[in-house]
């Protein structure tokens, strides 16, 4: 579940909302937060992925361009 968003970050730019549940990554099921974090590997910055999102009982896809990871 999306718990926070940076106003200037890629998730907000892609259209994710607080409370969205990410259910897939490029068509493959996401099995919880650890699975999602694993997919955000060190070489993924700049890549575009399609996230399947559940919001308000509906499913939608959003395209996200992965940003650089913060240093802190």
C-alpha positions as CSV (number, residue, x, y, z in Angstrom):
1,X,0.0,0.0,0.0
2,X,1.3,3.5,-0.9
3,X,1.8,5.1,2.5
4,X,3.6,8.3,1.5
5,X,4.4,10.2,-1.7
6,X,7.0,12.9,-2.4
7,X,5.3,15.8,-4.1
8,X,8.1,16.0,-6.6
9,X,8.7,12.3,-7.0
10,X,8.1,9.8,-9.8
11,X,5.3,8.0,-8.0
12,X,3.2,11.1,-7.7
13,X,4.1,12.1,-11.3
14,X,2.9,8.7,-12.5
15,X,-0.5,9.2,-10.8
16,X,-0.2,7.0,-7.7
17,X,-2.3,8.1,-4.7
18,X,-2.0,7.5,-1.0
19,X,-3.7,4.2,-0.2
20,X,-3.2,2.7,-3.6
21,X,-2.3,-1.0,-3.5
22,X,0.4,-2.1,-6.0
23,X,-0.7,-5.5,-7.3
24,X,1.5,-6.1,-10.3
25,X,4.8,-5.0,-11.8
26,X,5.0,-5.3,-15.6
27,X,2.1,-7.8,-15.5
28,X,3.6,-10.0,-12.8
29,X,1.9,-10.2,-9.4
30,X,3.6,-8.3,-6.5
31,X,3.6,-10.4,-3.4
32,X,4.0,-7.7,-0.7
33,X,6.4,-4.9,0.1
34,X,9.6,-7.0,0.1
35,X,8.8,-8.3,-3.4
36,X,8.3,-4.7,-4.6
37,X,11.5,-3.5,-3.0
38,X,13.4,-6.4,-4.6
39,X,12.1,-5.3,-8.0
40,X,13.5,-1.8,-7.3
41,X,17.0,-3.1,-7.8
42,X,20.2,-0.9,-8.0
43,X,20.2,-0.8,-11.8
44,X,16.5,0.2,-12.3
45,X,16.8,4.0,-12.2
46,X,15.4,5.5,-15.4
47,X,13.5,2.3,-16.4
48,X,9.8,2.6,-17.1
49,X,7.5,0.0,-15.5
50,X,3.8,-0.6,-15.7
51,X,2.3,-0.9,-12.2
52,X,-1.1,-2.5,-11.7
53,X,-2.8,-0.6,-8.9
54,X,-6.0,-1.3,-6.9
55,X,-7.8,1.9,-5.9
56,X,-11.3,2.2,-4.5
57,X,-12.3,-1.3,-5.6
58,X,-11.1,-0.7,-9.2
59,X,-7.9,-1.8,-10.9
60,X,-5.9,0.5,-13.2
61,X,-2.4,0.6,-14.7
62,X,0.0,3.4,-14.3
63,X,3.4,3.9,-16.0
64,X,6.2,4.8,-13.6
65,X,9.7,6.0,-14.6
66,X,11.9,4.9,-11.7
67,X,13.9,7.7,-10.2
68,X,17.3,7.8,-8.5
69,X,17.4,6.5,-5.0
70,X,18.1,9.1,-2.3
71,X,21.5,8.9,-0.7
72,X,20.1,9.0,2.8
